[in-house]
C-alpha cells in the first residue's frame, strides 16, 4: 500500500464507513502525542474517502501534510481493510459488522464474496449463513439492538434475536432494560419467547411478557417464570431429581447435586457425603450409591437434557 501526504480538505468522510461519534479523548491524545498510525483512505474516483481514523483526523484541522495509507480496489476491498483495522480486538460489535455487510450487499456484491472477503477480518466464520444473519440485524428493534450491543453479544445471540417477530423483540428489550438482565439471561428470555411464539403466536407472546412485567416481580422471580417457559424439560428433570434427592437424604448425610451451564451441554452429576464429593466413578461407590447415580443418569437421558 502507498503512503500519501494529503491536505485535510482532500480527505472526505463517508457515512458508509463510520457509525460512531467523534471520540474527543482520541482527538486530544493525537494533538498531544502525535499520530502513531497513519489514517487510511480509499480512492473512489477522484475522491479520497476516509475508511479508518474518523476521530484522529479531527486533530488535523487545516493541516496540509497528513500521512495516510492508500487503499485501492473496490468497495469490498475498502470495507475489508476497514474491518481488518478495526475489528482485530472484537470490540466493535456485531452491529457494526452487520452494517458493513449490508453496505457491501447493497453495492451488488454476492453473498459468497461478502462471506469469503469480509467476515474473516471481523473474526467471523466465512459462511453464507452468517452473512444472512448479519443482513437481518439492521431490521432488529432498535432498543433490543442497543441491549445486545451494550452487553457485547456474540453472533449466536443475534441469531436468536433476528428470527423473533418485531413485537416480541420490543417486549424482550423492555424486560431486559427493566430488570437490567445479563446477556445470558437475555438469551434465556429470547428462548422462552421463541417457545411461546411457536405455540401461540407473536401477539400472545408479547402480551405474556408484558403481563409478567406488570406483576412487578423481582428480577429473580421474573427469571424463575421465564426459565420454566424456556426450559420445560429441565424443570421436569429438576422435579424428578428433587424426589430422588429426598430419597437419598433419608439414607444418611448424602446430597444429590446436578448442574448444567446455559452456554454448554456439559452436565455435572455428583453425590456429596459430608465434605467429600464422589462423582460418577462407579468403582469407588457402594452398590446403593451406584444405583442412585444410575437412576439419576437415566432421568437425564430419558428427558433428553
Buried (B, 14 or more C-beta within 10 A) or exposed (E): EEEBEBEBEEBEEBEBBBEEEEEEEBBEBBEEEEBEEBBBBBBBEEEBBBBBBBBBBBBBEEBEEBEBBBBEEBBBBBBBBBBBBBBEEEEBBBBBBBBBBBBBBEEEBEBEBBBBBBBBBBBBEBBBEBBBBBBBBBEBBEBBBBBBBEBEBBBEBBBBBBBBBEBBBBBBBBBBBEBEBEBEBBBBBBBBBBBBBEEEEBEEBBBBBBEBBEEEBEEEEBBEBBBEBBBEEBBBBBEBBEEBBEEBEEEEEBEBEBEBEEEEEEEEBBBBEEEEEBEBEEEEBEEEBBEBBEBBBEBBEEBEB
